[in-house]
Amino acid sequence: MTPFDYARAADTADALRQGAVAGTAYLGGGTNLVDLMRETVARPARLVDVSTLPAAIDETADGGLTIGAAVRNTALAEHPAVRARYPLLSRAILAGASAQIRNMATVGGNLLQRTRCTYFYDTDGSRCNKREPGAGCDAREGFNRIHAVLGASDACVATHPSDMCVALAALDATVHVAGPGGARTIPFADLHRLPGDRPDRDTHLDPGELVTAVALPPLPDGARSTYRKVRDRASYAFALVSVAAVLELEGDRIRHVRIAFGGVAHKPWRAATAEAALLGAAATRQAFLDAAAAEFADARPLRDNAFKPALATRTLAAVLEDLSTGVAA
């Protein structure tokens, strides 16, 4: 591990002041950043610890929630309002990691965790444009079972690893950030980037900006939501495919639907094409299958992950069937 300086922020203003120094990284629970530092993938000269900043989950006037960036994942998953009104979020967090990791990991850190691509972590012999721009991408012709089938580029085929972020994408969350230029809000769908020719940039955050909170709008009355993760083993593997969905019916027709996929792209993938196809349609398995097929019509599978579009299609159909019949929350 490369030597570094360490400081603990007294408050948000202090964090921003210290974070403005070149080579500084913000440290939350450290469950991803410390791993990257051990592997010398990340080599910050200075860490500013923001894990002790205010960590509250507050009700909003419209019936939503505001979640502080320093809230631990366990606290968020177990919060009564989250379990009652946003069960897909609780389920996504519980599917994402062991209790020990959830007890350390923060909401802000979860948003900013980096890919688990093997070639990204292999600093000794693998080419990776995300780690070293211009180096090349060994994953394209290497072992790419877990890699992207949507939104990838010639420069990078890595997938985003977070379960929680897939749920937040389906919930139309908003991210609150503070930075040298002041405070701003970012729709969750606009926080993460597709790789393009700059896969080293994961988000649209500016240098020195700090995530301070995530806001959840209320779900429509009568809406049900859930999260399902398909993985190679039950013991906290990263998703091959995951689905976060919100569904509201009016009779046998779909009045409101939101869908996000994990494990298929460089960012949590909001399924706008599938949503448009389903809105107003009859809630049938064939409609669900057709909508998913439309979403993956432009998929570009690699050698080892050609199964993903079909797997995602079947998973979405199963999730929406459960929601439409009341089997899921």
Residue pairs with C-beta under 8 A, 6 or more apart in sequence:
1 37
1 38
1 40
2 37
2 40
2 43
4 37
4 44
4 45
4 46
4 47
5 45
5 46
5 47
6 46
6 47
6 49
7 18
7 46
7 47
7 48
7 49
8 48
8 49
8 52
9 15
9 18
9 48
9 49
9 50
9 52
9 53
11 53
12 53
12 178
12 210
12 212
15 26
15 48
15 50
15 53
15 210
16 178
16 179
16 180
16 208
16 210
18 24
18 46
18 48
19 26
19 48
19 208
19 210
20 180
20 208
21 46
22 45
23 44
23 45
23 46
24 44
24 45
24 46
24 47
24 48
24 208
25 33
25 42
25 44
25 46
25 47
25 48
26 47
26 48
26 50
26 108
26 210
27 33
27 47
27 48
27 49
27 50
27 51
28 50
28 51
28 69
28 70
28 105
28 106
28 108
28 109
29 51
29 72
29 104
29 105
29 106
29 109
30 51
30 104
30 109
31 97
31 101
31 104
31 105
31 109
31 113
32 109
32 112
32 113
32 114
33 42
33 47
33 109
36 42
36 114
37 43
37 44
39 121
39 123
40 123
41 114
41 120
41 121
41 123
41 131
50 69
50 70
50 108
50 210
51 70
51 106
52 70
53 68
53 69
53 70
53 212
54 68
54 70
55 68
55 70
55 71
55 72
55 75
55 106
56 66
56 68
56 71
57 65
57 66
57 67
57 68
57 71
57 75
57 76
57 79
57 81
57 82
58 65
58 66
59 65
59 81
60 66
60 215
62 217
62 218
63 218
64 215
64 216
64 217
64 218
65 81
65 82
65 85
65 86
65 215
65 216
66 176
66 213
66 214
66 215
66 216
67 76
67 107
67 213
67 214
67 215
67 216
68 107
68 212
68 213
69 106
69 107
69 108
69 111
69 210
69 211
69 212
69 213
69 214
70 106
70 107
70 108
71 106
71 107
72 102
72 103
72 104
72 105
72 106
72 107
73 93
73 96
73 97
73 101
73 102
73 103
73 105
73 106
73 107
73 110
73 164
74 93
74 99
74 102
74 103
76 82
76 89
76 90
76 93
76 107
77 83
77 89
77 90
77 93
77 94
77 102
78 90
82 89
82 90
83 90
85 218
85 219
86 167
86 171
86 216
86 219
86 225
87 225
87 226
87 329
88 167
88 170
88 171
88 225
88 226
88 227
88 244
88 245
88 246
88 329
89 164
89 167
89 168
89 171
89 216
89 227
91 167
91 226
91 227
92 163
92 164
92 166
92 167
92 227
92 229
92 242
92 244
93 102
93 163
93 164
93 167
94 102
95 163
95 227
95 229
95 242
96 102
96 110
96 162
96 163
96 164
96 236
97 105
97 236
98 236
107 164
107 211
107 214
108 210
108 211
108 212
110 162
110 164
110 165
111 162
111 164
111 165
111 168
111 175
111 191
111 203
111 211
111 214
112 202
112 203
112 205
112 211
113 161
113 162
114 120
114 130
114 161
114 202
115 130
115 158
115 159
115 160
115 161
115 266
116 146
116 161
116 238
117 128
117 130
117 139
117 146
117 147
117 158
117 159
118 126
118 139
118 142
118 143
119 126
119 127
119 128
119 137
119 138
119 139
119 142
120 126
120 128
120 130
120 131
120 158
122 128
123 131
126 138
126 142
127 135
127 136
127 137
127 138
128 135
128 136
128 137
128 138
128 139
129 135
129 136
129 137
129 155
129 156
129 195
129 199
129 200
130 156
130 158
130 195
130 199
130 200
131 200
132 200
133 198
133 199
133 200
137 154
137 155
137 156
137 157
139 147
139 156
139 157
139 158
140 154
140 157
140 302
141 303
143 304
144 157
144 302
144 303
144 304
144 305
145 240
145 304
145 305
146 159
146 238
146 240
146 263
146 305
147 157
147 158
147 159
147 302
147 304
147 305
148 157
148 158
148 159
148 264
148 265
148 266
149 264
149 265
149 296
149 299
149 300
149 301
149 302
149 305
149 308
149 309
150 261
150 264
150 265
150 269
150 296
150 298
150 299
150 300
151 194
151 195
151 265
151 266
151 267
151 269
152 194
152 195
152 265
152 266
152 300
153 194
153 195
153 196
153 197
153 199
155 195
155 196
155 197
155 198
155 199
156 195
156 199
156 266
157 195
157 302
158 195
158 199
158 266
159 238
159 262
159 263
159 264
159 265
159 266
160 192
160 262
160 265
160 266
160 267
160 268
161 238
162 262
162 268
163 227
163 229
163 239
163 242
163 262
165 188
165 192
165 262
165 268
166 227
166 242
166 243
166 244
166 260
166 261
166 262
166 268
167 227
167 244
167 260
168 188
168 214
168 216
168 268
169 188
169 189
169 244
169 260
169 268
169 269
169 270
170 225
170 244
170 245
170 246
170 258
170 259
170 260
170 270
171 188
171 216
171 217
171 219
171 225
171 244
171 246
171 258
172 187
172 188
172 189
172 217
172 258
173 188
173 214
173 215
173 216
173 217
174 185
174 186
174 187
174 188
174 214
174 215
174 217
175 185
175 186
175 187
175 188
175 191
175 211
175 213
175 214
175 215
176 183
176 184
176 185
176 211
176 212
176 213
176 214
176 215
177 183
177 184
177 185
177 186
177 205
177 209
177 210
177 211
177 212
178 209
178 210
178 212
179 205
179 206
179 208
179 209
179 210
180 206
180 208
180 209
181 206
183 212
185 215
186 204
188 214
188 268
189 270
190 204
191 203
191 204
191 205
192 202
192 203
192 204
192 266
192 267
192 268
193 201
193 202
193 203
193 204
193 266
193 267
194 265
194 266
194 267
195 266
199 266
205 211
219 225
219 246
220 248
220 255
220 256
221 248
222 248
222 249
223 246
223 247
223 248
223 256
224 246
224 247
224 248
224 323
224 326
224 328
224 329
225 244
225 245
225 246
225 247
225 323
225 328
225 329
226 244
226 245
226 319
226 322
226 323
226 328
226 329
227 242
227 243
227 244
227 245
228 242
228 243
228 315
228 318
228 319
229 239
229 241
229 242
229 262
230 239
230 240
230 241
230 242
230 263
230 311
230 315
231 237
231 238
231 239
231 240
232 240
238 263
239 262
239 263
240 263
240 308
240 311
241 261
241 262
241 263
241 264
241 308
241 311
241 312
241 315
242 261
242 262
242 263
242 315
243 259
243 260
243 261
243 262
243 312
243 315
243 316
243 319
244 259
244 260
244 261
244 262
245 257
245 258
245 259
245 260
245 316
245 319
245 320
245 323
246 256
246 257
246 258
246 259
247 254
247 256
247 257
247 283
247 320
247 323
247 324
248 254
248 255
248 256
248 257
249 255
249 283
249 324
252 282
252 283
253 280
253 281
253 282
253 283
254 278
254 279
254 280
254 281
254 282
254 283
255 280
256 279
257 275
257 278
257 279
257 320
258 270
258 275
259 270
259 271
259 274
259 275
259 295
259 316
260 268
260 269
260 270
260 271
261 268
261 269
261 271
261 295
261 312
261 316
262 268
262 269
263 308
264 299
264 308
264 312
271 292
271 295
271 316
273 291
273 294
273 295
273 297
274 291
274 292
274 294
274 295
274 316
275 291
277 287
277 290
277 291
277 294
278 287
278 288
278 291
278 320
281 287
281 291
283 320
283 324
285 317
285 321
288 316
288 317
288 320
288 321
289 313
289 314
289 317
291 316
292 312
292 313
292 316
292 317
293 313
295 312
296 309
296 312
296 313
299 308
299 309
301 307
301 308
301 309
319 328
321 327
322 328
